[in-house]
Amino acid sequence: MEMIGDLGSALSLWTKKLFAAKSFFDHIRSTGGTIEYFIGVFMEKGNTGVVMEVSLMTQLVELGIDLSLDIYESQHVEQEATQHT
């Protein structure tokens, strides 16, 4: 797996690769299916930001890929992990 510096860059890289499957994605959507990137984001206290550039969003629209972000506070996740061990 290639190391990418940020979420937007990683999504751009993978989305460009997925254009080879565009006709397959079109078929999935035409038969009632859905396609999405489901991404878990773990963050420290405070806030953080991610920029999704217009070019990436345009590609997601062209491929019919939804973007789902599940955002967690890392301290909360660490507490849950400690409780289960």
Secondary structure, 3 states (H helix, E strand, C coil): CCCCCCHHHHHHHHHHHHHHHHHHHHHHHHCCCCEEEEEEEEECCCCCCCCCCHHHHHHHHHHCEEEEEEEEEHHHHHHHHHHCC
